[in-house]
Amino acid sequence: MSDITLPRTAGYERLTHIRATRPEEIAEAAARRQRRGLPMEGERLLIIAADHPARGSLAVRDRPLAMASRTDLLHRLQVALSRPGVDGILASPDVLEDLLLLGALEGKLAFGSMNRGGLLGSVFELDDRFTGFDAAAIDTMRLDGGKMLCRIDPADHATVATLESCAHAVTDLARRRLVAMVEPFWSLRSESGAVRNDLSPDAVIRAISIAQALGVTSAYTWLKIPAVAEMERVMAATTLPALLLGGDPPDIDAAFADWDRALRLPGVRGLVVGRALLYPPDDDVASAVDGAAALVREVRA
């Protein structure tokens, strides 16, 4: 039996109709979108992430094709974005454009995903090429910044090209005064060839140290990092603002506890979570998002 959720088609047929007959409406929707500002002093953010499918990453826990239905994903995203305390979205161009046409991004922060070329499970997975947004498009569409994955494997020659590309992207975004959200990992391949991110505190610190120095300036650079052990020591490695990523945790309660502890550190400015909130074990998106928003609000207070 397939694990693809049956599509919710009501209201979504018009997206295909607009794309086929009036594609210019995407740019028009971006131009008229009501924006909001970046966080003020002491404010924490809750951003919903939805750029996983663009890298061929469709699985959530034991469901290999959980994110395969676009209409189901859009429905879940609209539920999440409608909840109090949700500040914005991180998505690839196709998803973000659908949400623009649906009017779901009014008054929200919007970050464009930039490098999705390192397809999950491919022999070139660590060659994270920029196949999505570029800085010019992010600026033209009036988004608030761009996000890039920066995986560092000292045994893989593709790493140096990824570092150089990320540095150029950080520079291009900074010149436009747009946030460069860098997601660094110290990565390695197992004997089977699968890429694994080293989540030990020392490895995360090493990845942060490299990522925060990318580009001609770090003035607009934010970090997107995992909540790991010894977060006090990890956060001591940087003065840059950091957002905690969600990943695909096997134990959602343990993940919430980890986020709660890390959010109390001064340099942590919020959460960027996708699968854990959009596809919770009980499938109650609203409750999962409300729980994460409560963590962020508690720290804000």
N, C-alpha and C positions, 0 to 999 in steps of 0.2 A: 504493500500500500504506500502511495506517495505521501511525503510529509509536507507537500506544498499546500498552503492554506487556500481554500477556494476563493477566487477573486471576488472582491466587492466591486461590481461594475457600475452601480448606480452613481451618476455624477461624474464618472471618469471618462466616458466616451468622448466628451467634449474636448478633452486634452488632445486626443488623436486628431479630432476634427480641426482644432486650432493649428496644430503642428502641420497638418496637411494643406490647409487653406490660408491661414493667416499667421505664419511663423513670426512675423514682426511683432505680434502681441507680447511675445516674451520680453523683448527689449522695452516695450511700452510699460509692461507691468513692473519691470525693474526700475524704470525712470520715475514712476509715481509712487513707489513703495515708501511708506512712512518708516523712517529709521529711528533708532534710539542710540544713545551714547554708550561709550565704554564705561566700565564700573567706576564709581566714585570711591573715595577713601573708605576702607572697611567693608565694601560691598563684595559679595561673592557671586559667581555666575553658575548657572546650570545650563549647559549647552547639550543638545541632542545630536548625536553623531549618526550619519547615514551614508558613509562613503565606502562601506565594505563591499557591496556588490560590484563596484567598478574594478576591484582587484580580483574578482572571481571568488571572493570569500562570502559564501552564502549560508554557511552552517551556523547553527546556534545549539550548543550542547550536543545532544545526540540526534539532531535533525539536520541532515546534510544539505537540504534545500529550503531551510526555513525562510530565507529572505528572497526566494525566487519569484514570488508573485509581486509584481510592482504595485498593483492596486491595493493589495493587502498591506504592503509596506507604507504606501501613502496614507491609508486609513489610520494605521498605527501612529504615523508621524503627526497627522492632524490632531489625533487625540492627545498626544504628548505635548504638542505646541500650544494646545488650548488650555493646559493646566496652569493654575496660578504658580508663579515662581520660576517658570521656564523662560530663559532669557534669549534663546536663539537656537540656531541650527548650524551644523557642519555637514556639507554634502558635496557630492560630485555635480557637475553641471546639469546632467539630465534630471536628477532628483530635485535639485534646487529650482530648476526651471518649472517643473511640474508644480511645486509648492507655490511659486510665484503666481502661476496661472490660477491656482486654487485660492489665492488670497490669504494663504496661511502664514505669511511672513511679515504681516503688518506690525510695526512696533517691535520687531525682533532683531537681534544681531544675526548676521549671516556670514559664514566663513566658507570659502570655496576650497575644495580639495584639489591639490595640484598634481601630485605624482602618484599615479596608480599603475604604472607600467610593470612593477614587480609582481607579476601574477602569482597567486598562491599555488605552491607546488611545482612551479616551473623551474627549469634549469637556470633561468635568468632571473630568479626571484629577487636577488639582491641588487639587480640593476634597476633601481627605482626611478625609471624615466618619467619625465613630466609630460603626461598624456592628457591631463585635465586642464583646469584653469591656469592661465598665466596672470602675471601682475596687471597687465594692461586690461584684460577682460574683467578682472576683479574690480578694478577702478571704474571701468565703463559701466558695469552693472551696479555700481554703488554698494558693493559689499564692504564688509568691515575688515576683511583680512583674508589671508590664505594659509592653508595648512599643508605641511609636507612631512612625509615619512622619511626618516634618516637612519637607516640600519647600517651598522658599522661592523664589518667582519674583516679582521686583519689578514685572513687567509684567502679572501676573495678579491680579485682584481677589480671587480665592478664597484667596490666601495669608493674608490677615489673619484670615479665619475659621479657617483651619487653625491658625495660631499661637495664637489665643485658645482653641480647643478643646484643643490640646496643653497650654497653660498650666493650664487647669482640671484636666486629667487628672493632670498632675504634682502639683498641689496635693492632689487627692483621694487619690492614692496615698501621698504623703508623710504625710498626716494619719493614715494607717493603718500607717505605717512599712514601706511596701512599695516596692521598687525601681521607679523610673520609667526605663525604657530608651528614650531618645530617639534616633531615627535621622535626623539632619539632612542635607539636601542643598541646595546652591544650584542651582536648576533653571531651564531655559528651554525654550521651544518652537522647533523648527526651522521653516523655511519650509513644510514639509509638515504642520506641526501636531504632530509627535511631540515628546514630552517627553524632554529629555536632561539628565542630571545633569552639572554641571561638576565634574570631578575634579582640577582644578588645585589646587595647595597653597593658593593665595590664596583660592579659592572655598570649599574645605573649612574653612579657618580662619574665614572670614566666617560660614559656616553654624553652626559650633561656637559662635562668639561669641554668636549669637542664641539658639541652642537651650539653652545652659547657663543663660540668664537667665530661662527660662520658669517660671512658678509663683511662689508666695509663698516657697518655699524650694527650694534645690537640694541639700538634705542627703541625699536619697535618689535623686538623679538620676545615672544612668550614661549614657554616650554609646555609640552603635553607629555606627562610622565606617569608611570604606574605607581600605585600605592604599595610600597614594599616594606620589608622590615627595616628598622632603624631610619625612619623617615626624617628624624631630626638631623642625623648625620648627612643624609642625602640632600636635604634642603640647604644645609650649610655650604654646599658646593656651588651655590649660585645666588646672585642678587636679582635674577630675572623673575618675573611673575610666572607661576606654574599652575597648570590645570591638571587635575587627576583624570586619567583615562579609565574607562570601565572594563574593556575587554569582554571576554565570555567566561565569567567565573562559574565554576561548578557549584559553588555554595553562595547563593545571593545574600544570605544573612551575614556570612563572614565578610563578604565584599562591603556591605553597608557598614560593618564595624570598622573595617580598615579605612574607608573613606571618612568616617566620622572622626577617627583619631587624626588622620592626616590633615583634614580641613582646619584643624585648630592651630596649625603651624602658620606663622606670619606670612611666609612667601607663597602659600597655597591660596589661589584666588578663585577656586571653584572646581566644578566637575564637567567633563566632556564624556558622556556615556551614551552608548547606542544600544547594542544587543541586549545588555542586561536589563534595560528598562523597556525596550520595545517588544521583547519576547521573553517576559518573565515566566517562571515555571507554571504559575496559575493562569497565565495569559491575560491578566488584568493590568493592562498598560497604565490606566489612570492611577491605580493604587500604587504601582511601582514608581511612577514618576512623582506622585505626591510624597512618597517616602523619601526620595532623594531630595526633593525640594525642601522638605522639613529639615533635613540635615543642613542644607545650605542656609536656610532661614535662621536656624538655631545659632549658627556661627555668626551670621550677619548681626544678630541681636547682641 
